[in-house]
Amino acid sequence: MASPFLQIIGQSSPLDRRAGLAALLGLLAAPLLGLTIAQSPTLAAGALIAFSVGGFLIGRPHLAAYAVCFGMFFTHLGVPLGVVYLDLGDLASVALLPIWLLHRLAGQQRPRITGAAWLIIAFLAWEFVSMVISGAPSEVQGRFVRQVQMSFTCIALMDLLADEDRLRTAFWCMAIAGGLEVLIALPEFGSVYRVGGAYHQPNILANVLSLAAVPVLALWSIARRQWLRVGLLGLLGALILTVILTISRGTYFALGFALLWWVRHNRRQVMLILGLGLLIGVVLPAVRGADTSDITKRMEMRDTSVTHRWATVVNGLNAIQVHPVFGVGYGQFGELDRSVEVTSQAGRSAHNFYLSVAASCGIPALLLFLGVVGSIIRRQWRWQANARAVGEGAANSDRAVLVKGAQALMIYTLITILTKGVGLLLWCTLGVCAAAGQLPAPRRPETPTE
């Protein structure tokens, strides 16, 4: 007869594991909840709601992933928590991470992550060493914690969205969020020099809307109903028009390259983009009137913004030359003048993600990041090549179009961070793109045997 001890340590089922995990969390939370009720009933009610929502989402972590894909567009909305301000994207990310981890601990399915995930962890480790050996690590500890949060959010999205239906829903979340940002920015049309929307910063708004435009184009390509195709086409035109009104030159180039890559083999879609361009060419003068020439002037690249950014590039290159291995210190590019002679634009960032990483954390950190994006791109291209080898049907399936949309997102992202240093948006986009490369591989249709 087996002893009770052997029965306790015997093999358990996934249901037993989930129940045990829930009981353990309840035991750990009980003393804290009692203390909170005695000190602050309002906080206790909030904690109870959070535990209830978390318990519901543990079995449905992909819902939290959708919340991240939607909330990352609304950094202008959030909740102040003491000295910390969490925007909607941060709140969704903070909720996603423990739910994702508990979901994986409670189940037996292995996380669907690629080699890019391990390179992200190595990238974090290098940044940590750079921070520790820098002159003022205490000043950037909070920033590093946020970097950890963003990086693991990327890995969680990579795992949870590696499914055709989930990836399609994530694209819808991004498209709807972009449409809402256009509606918020609508009152500024024709009344300001550069439309900034709720962000009050044209470059940020342009980046957000461009990240929504690519999923809209993919969803339009796979839509079956005529009314839905018309609506998505109108939304795409509104997004592109608003991007133009931001007069964000770097975004013009990045989004333009992504759209050209998308339509390169499709004459119908080439005509579509040309038609949208002609329509916007008619609408734009009506919206901006005589001020349309402002766009032409900025495209000449002769304003002080260009010279200032070039000065920050020179500062970054000097930093890399002096500190090529660990940089001037993670998150301390603004303090560059402590170790490198700065003659102009002291204290400003590099306005270039690649350069900022190399100057702050060293060339090895940049190589690790390039390894991350290289791994994602390689899986996407391998997936598309396999679909073409299987046949025309697989290459034009909904799943293939979603992967193509993720490829266009990668092209846009890799170009736009040449002129921007972005946070959660960048890492969430990388997570979505990595998930696309893990969709089930297309197969040849089986032929009936005699």
C-alpha positions in Angstrom: 0.0 0.0 0.0 1.5 3.4 -1.0 2.1 5.8 1.8 0.3 9.2 1.9 3.6 10.9 1.3 4.1 9.1 -2.0 0.5 9.9 -3.0 1.2 13.6 -2.4 4.4 13.8 -4.5 3.0 11.5 -7.2 2.4 12.8 -10.7 -0.4 15.4 -10.9 -2.7 16.3 -13.7 -2.8 19.8 -15.2 -6.1 20.5 -13.4 -4.5 19.6 -10.0 -1.6 21.9 -10.8 -4.0 24.8 -11.6 -5.9 24.2 -8.4 -2.8 24.0 -6.3 -1.4 27.1 -7.8 -4.7 29.0 -7.1 -4.6 27.8 -3.5 -1.0 28.9 -3.1 -1.8 32.3 -4.4 -4.8 32.6 -2.1 -2.7 31.7 0.9 0.0 34.2 0.0 -2.6 36.9 -0.6 -4.8 36.4 2.4 -2.5 38.2 5.0 -1.9 41.1 2.6 -5.6 41.4 1.8 -6.5 41.4 5.5 -4.0 44.1 6.3 -5.1 46.2 3.3 -8.8 46.0 4.4 -7.9 47.2 7.8 -5.8 50.1 6.5 -7.6 51.1 3.2 -10.9 49.6 2.1 -10.7 51.3 -1.3 -7.3 49.8 -2.0 -8.7 46.4 -0.8 -11.6 46.6 -3.2 -9.2 47.4 -6.1 -7.0 44.5 -5.2 -10.0 42.2 -5.1 -11.1 43.3 -8.5 -7.6 42.9 -9.8 -7.4 39.3 -8.4 -10.8 38.5 -9.9 -9.8 39.8 -13.4 -6.5 38.0 -13.1 -8.1 34.8 -12.2 -10.4 35.1 -15.2 -7.5 35.8 -17.6 -5.2 33.1 -16.4 -7.0 30.7 -18.7 -7.3 33.3 -21.4 -4.0 35.2 -21.5 -4.5 36.1 -25.2 -7.2 38.6 -24.1 -4.5 40.5 -22.2 -2.3 40.3 -25.3 -5.1 42.0 -27.3 -5.3 44.7 -24.6 -1.6 45.4 -25.0 -1.9 45.6 -28.8 -4.7 48.2 -28.3 -3.4 50.0 -25.3 0.1 50.6 -26.6 -1.3 53.3 -28.9 -2.6 55.4 -26.0 0.4 56.6 -24.1 -1.4 59.9 -23.5 -3.9 58.1 -21.3 -3.0 56.5 -18.0 -3.2 56.4 -14.2 -0.8 58.1 -11.8 0.3 55.6 -9.1 2.4 57.6 -6.6 5.6 58.6 -8.3 4.9 56.2 -11.2 2.6 57.1 -14.2 1.3 54.0 -16.1 -0.3 54.7 -19.5 -2.8 52.2 -21.0 -0.1 50.3 -22.7 1.9 49.9 -19.5 -1.2 48.9 -17.5 -2.0 46.2 -20.1 1.6 45.1 -20.1 1.8 44.9 -16.3 -1.4 42.8 -16.3 -0.2 40.6 -19.1 3.1 39.5 -17.7 2.0 37.7 -14.5 -1.0 36.3 -16.2 1.2 34.9 -19.0 3.7 33.4 -16.5 1.0 31.8 -14.3 -0.7 30.4 -17.4 2.5 28.7 -18.5 3.2 27.4 -15.0 -0.3 26.0 -14.7 -0.2 24.2 -18.0 1.9 21.7 -19.7 2.3 23.4 -23.1 5.7 24.8 -23.7 6.0 28.5 -24.6 6.1 29.2 -28.4 9.2 31.3 -28.5 12.1 31.5 -30.9 15.8 32.1 -30.7 14.9 35.8 -30.8 13.6 35.5 -27.2 17.0 34.3 -25.9 18.8 37.1 -27.8 16.4 39.6 -26.1 17.4 38.2 -22.7 21.1 38.4 -23.6 20.4 42.0 -24.8 18.9 42.8 -21.3 21.9 41.2 -19.6 24.3 43.4 -21.5 22.3 46.5 -20.8 22.4 45.6 -17.1 26.1 45.3 -17.0 26.4 48.6 -18.9 24.2 50.2 -16.3 26.1 48.7 -13.3 29.5 49.9 -14.4 28.3 53.3 -15.5 28.9 56.4 -13.4 25.4 56.8 -12.1 23.5 53.5 -12.1 21.0 54.6 -9.5 19.6 57.3 -11.8 18.5 54.8 -14.4 17.3 51.8 -12.4 13.7 52.6 -13.0 14.3 52.9 -16.7 15.9 49.5 -16.8 13.0 48.0 -14.9 10.7 49.4 -17.7 13.1 47.9 -20.3 12.7 44.5 -18.7 8.9 44.9 -18.7 8.9 45.9 -22.4 11.2 43.1 -23.4 9.3 40.3 -21.6 6.0 41.8 -23.1 7.6 41.2 -26.5 8.3 37.6 -25.6 4.8 37.1 -24.2 3.2 38.4 -27.4 5.5 36.2 -29.4 4.2 33.2 -27.5 0.5 34.1 -27.3 -0.2 35.5 -30.7 1.3 32.6 -32.7 -2.1 31.6 -34.0 -3.9 32.8 -37.2 -7.1 33.9 -35.4 -5.3 35.6 -32.6 -2.9 37.4 -34.9 -5.9 38.6 -37.0 -7.6 39.9 -33.8 -4.3 41.7 -32.8 -4.3 43.4 -36.2 -7.9 44.5 -35.6 -6.9 45.9 -32.2 -4.1 48.0 -33.8 -6.4 49.1 -36.7 -9.2 50.3 -34.3 -6.7 52.1 -32.1 -5.3 53.9 -35.0 -8.8 54.9 -36.2 -9.6 56.4 -32.7 -6.3 58.4 -32.8 -7.4 59.9 -36.2 -10.8 60.9 -34.7 -9.0 62.6 -31.7 -6.7 64.5 -34.1 -9.5 65.4 -36.5 -10.3 68.9 -34.9 -6.7 70.0 -35.6 -7.1 69.5 -39.4 -6.4 72.9 -41.1 -5.8 74.8 -37.9 -2.2 73.9 -36.9 1.1 73.8 -38.6 1.7 70.1 -37.8 -1.1 67.8 -36.5 0.0 66.2 -33.2 -3.3 64.8 -31.9 -3.6 63.7 -28.3 0.1 63.3 -28.1 0.8 67.0 -28.9 3.8 65.6 -30.8 3.6 65.1 -34.5 6.4 62.5 -34.8 4.8 60.3 -32.2 1.4 60.5 -33.8 2.8 59.7 -37.2 4.5 56.6 -35.9 1.4 55.4 -34.1 -0.8 55.9 -37.2 1.7 54.2 -39.5 1.8 51.2 -37.2 -2.0 51.0 -37.6 -1.9 51.6 -41.4 -0.1 48.3 -42.3 -2.5 46.1 -40.4 -5.4 47.9 -42.0 -3.9 47.1 -45.4 -3.6 43.5 -44.5 -7.1 43.2 -43.1 -8.5 44.9 -46.3 -6.7 42.3 -48.4 -8.4 39.4 -46.7 -11.8 41.0 -46.1 -14.6 39.1 -47.8 -17.6 41.5 -47.4 -17.8 44.5 -49.6 -18.9 47.0 -46.9 -16.0 45.9 -44.7 -13.5 46.4 -47.6 -14.9 49.9 -48.3 -14.7 50.8 -44.6 -11.1 49.6 -44.3 -10.1 51.4 -47.4 -11.6 54.7 -46.0 -9.7 54.1 -42.7 -6.5 53.5 -44.6 -7.0 56.8 -46.5 -7.7 58.7 -43.3 -4.6 57.2 -41.6 -2.3 58.2 -44.5 -3.8 61.7 -44.8 -3.2 62.3 -41.1 0.3 61.0 -41.4 0.9 63.5 -44.2 -0.5 66.3 -42.0 2.0 65.5 -39.2 4.8 66.5 -41.7 7.0 63.8 -40.1 9.7 63.3 -42.7 11.2 60.1 -41.3 7.7 58.6 -41.2 7.1 59.5 -44.8 10.1 57.5 -45.9 9.5 54.5 -43.6 5.8 54.2 -44.4 6.4 54.8 -48.1 9.0 52.0 -48.3 6.7 49.6 -46.4 3.7 50.4 -48.8 5.9 50.1 -51.9 7.2 46.7 -50.7 3.6 45.5 -50.1 2.4 46.4 -53.6 5.5 45.4 -55.5 4.0 42.3 -57.2 0.4 43.4 -57.3 -0.7 45.8 -60.1 -4.2 46.1 -58.6 -2.9 47.3 -55.3 -0.4 49.6 -57.0 -3.4 51.3 -58.7 -5.1 51.3 -55.3 -2.2 53.2 -53.6 -2.0 55.6 -56.6 -5.8 56.2 -56.4 -5.5 57.0 -52.7 -2.6 59.3 -53.4 -4.6 61.2 -56.0 -7.6 61.5 -53.6 -5.4 62.8 -50.8 -3.9 65.2 -53.3 -7.3 66.6 -53.8 -8.3 66.6 -50.1 -5.1 67.9 -48.7 -5.2 71.4 -50.3 -8.8 71.7 -49.2 -7.8 70.8 -45.6 -4.6 72.8 -45.4 -5.3 75.5 -48.0 -2.3 77.8 -48.7 -0.3 76.1 -46.0 0.3 73.0 -48.1 3.6 74.5 -49.1 4.8 73.9 -45.5 5.2 70.2 -46.4 7.4 71.0 -49.4 9.6 73.3 -47.4 10.2 70.7 -44.7 11.0 68.1 -47.3 13.9 70.4 -48.5 15.8 69.3 -45.2 17.2 72.8 -44.6 15.7 73.7 -41.2 17.5 73.7 -37.9 15.9 70.4 -36.9 18.2 68.7 -39.4 21.4 70.4 -38.2 20.5 69.7 -34.5 19.9 66.0 -35.2 23.1 65.7 -37.1 24.9 67.2 -34.1 23.4 64.4 -31.9 24.6 61.8 -34.4 28.2 63.2 -34.2 27.9 63.0 -30.4 26.8 59.4 -30.6 29.6 58.4 -33.0 32.2 60.0 -30.6 30.8 58.1 -27.7 31.1 54.8 -29.6 34.7 55.6 -30.5 35.6 56.3 -26.8 33.4 53.5 -25.2 32.9 50.8 -27.9 32.2 47.9 -25.5 29.8 49.0 -22.8 29.0 52.5 -24.0 28.7 55.5 -21.8 26.2 53.7 -19.6 22.7 52.3 -20.1 20.1 55.1 -20.3 22.7 57.8 -19.9 23.1 59.1 -23.5 21.9 62.5 -22.2 24.9 62.6 -19.8 27.3 62.0 -22.7 29.3 65.1 -22.0 30.7 63.5 -18.8 33.0 61.4 -20.9 33.0 62.8 -24.4 33.5 66.4 -25.5 30.2 67.7 -26.7 30.1 71.0 -28.7 26.4 71.1 -29.6 23.1 69.7 -28.4 24.4 68.5 -25.0 21.9 66.4 -23.0 19.8 65.5 -26.1 19.1 61.9 -27.2 20.5 60.6 -30.5 17.1 60.5 -32.2 18.2 57.2 -33.6 17.6 53.9 -31.9 20.5 52.0 -33.3 23.0 54.8 -32.5 21.5 55.3 -29.0 21.9 51.6 -28.2 25.6 51.5 -29.4 26.5 54.8 -27.7 24.8 53.9 -24.4 25.5 50.2 -24.1 28.2 49.5 -26.7 28.5 47.8 -30.1 27.9 44.3 -28.7 24.5 45.4 -27.5 23.6 46.8 -30.9 24.7 43.4 -32.5 22.4 41.6 -30.1 19.5 43.7 -31.0 20.3 43.2 -34.7 20.4 39.5 -34.0 16.8 39.8 -32.6 15.4 41.5 -35.7 17.4 39.2 -38.0 16.0 36.1 -36.3 12.4 37.5 -36.7 12.9 38.4 -40.4 14.5 35.1 -41.2 11.5 33.1 -39.8 9.1 35.4 -41.7 10.9 35.0 -45.0 11.3 31.3 -44.5 7.5 31.0 -43.9 6.7 32.9 -47.0 9.2 30.9 -49.1 7.6 27.7 -47.9 4.1 29.0 -48.8 5.3 29.8 -52.3 6.8 26.4 -52.6 3.5 24.7 -51.6 1.5 26.5 -54.2 -0.4 29.6 -55.3 -3.3 28.9 -52.9 -1.0 28.8 -49.8 0.9 31.9 -50.9 -2.3 33.9 -51.1 -4.1 32.5 -48.1 -5.3 34.7 -45.2 -2.5 33.3 -43.1 0.1 34.3 -45.7 -1.3 37.8 -46.0 -1.0 38.2 -42.2 2.6 37.1 -42.4 3.1 39.6 -45.2 1.6 42.3 -43.1 4.1 41.4 -40.3 6.9 41.6 -42.8 5.8 45.1 -43.9 5.6 46.1 -40.2 9.2 45.0 -39.7 10.3 47.0 -42.8 8.5 50.1 -41.5 9.9 49.6 -37.9 13.5 49.1 -39.0 13.5 52.2 -41.1 11.6 54.5 -38.7 13.8 53.8 -35.7 16.6 55.4 -37.8 15.0 58.7 -36.8 13.1 57.8 -33.6 13.8 56.2 -30.2 10.6 54.4 -29.3 9.7 52.3 -26.2 6.7 49.9 -25.7 5.5 50.4 -29.3 8.8 49.0 -30.7 8.9 46.0 -28.5 5.2 45.1 -28.9 5.6 45.4 -32.7 8.6 43.0 -32.6 6.5 40.6 -30.5 3.6 40.7 -33.0 6.0 40.2 -36.0 7.8 37.3 -34.2 4.4 35.6 -33.6 3.6 35.8 -37.3 6.8 33.8 -38.2 5.6 31.0 -35.9 2.2 30.4 -37.5 1.6 26.8 -38.6 3.4 26.1 -41.8 1.4 25.8 -45.0 1.0 22.3 -46.5 0.1 20.9 -49.9 -3.6 19.8 -50.1 -3.9 16.1 -49.9 -4.9 14.4 -53.1 -7.5 11.6 -52.8 -6.0 8.1 -53.4 -7.6 5.7 -55.7 
